[in-house]
Amino acid sequence: MGLQIDLPSAGLLGITNASASVLTGTATLAVNSVNVLAGSSPYTVTLPSTDLNAGDEVVLKKTNTATVTIASTLIEGSGQSVTITNNQPIRCLYVDGTFGWVLT
């Protein structure tokens, strides 16, 4: 699915054992991953929903003009999706089964 880098000693962005991927279309993201969203057409990425622990993280960086929707069962306490149109990085931190993912 693109670039896959094992970064156990680097602790990329403070995420232990992080993997990095370049995504160009719809995908389900992995826990403790850094994802460059490089698609040229609108698409959706889905945050992990099983085997989650408090403190799990996903980092996203959009680099193209396409609109990307982040989907999950729970984002900040409600069943919603978030659409990103700018190229800022987003860190997603899993809290618990009641609150879900917080986006920073």
PEKA-V856593 format. One record per helix or strand. SS is the DSSP state (helix for helix, strand for strand). FROM is the first residue (numbers start at 1). TO is the last residue. If there is no record, write none. Layout:
BEGIN
SS:FROM:TO
SS:FROM:TO
END
This chain:
BEGIN
strand:5:7
helix:12:14
strand:18:23
strand:27:28
strand:33:37
strand:43:46
strand:57:62
strand:68:71
strand:75:75
strand:78:78
strand:81:84
strand:89:96
strand:100:103
END
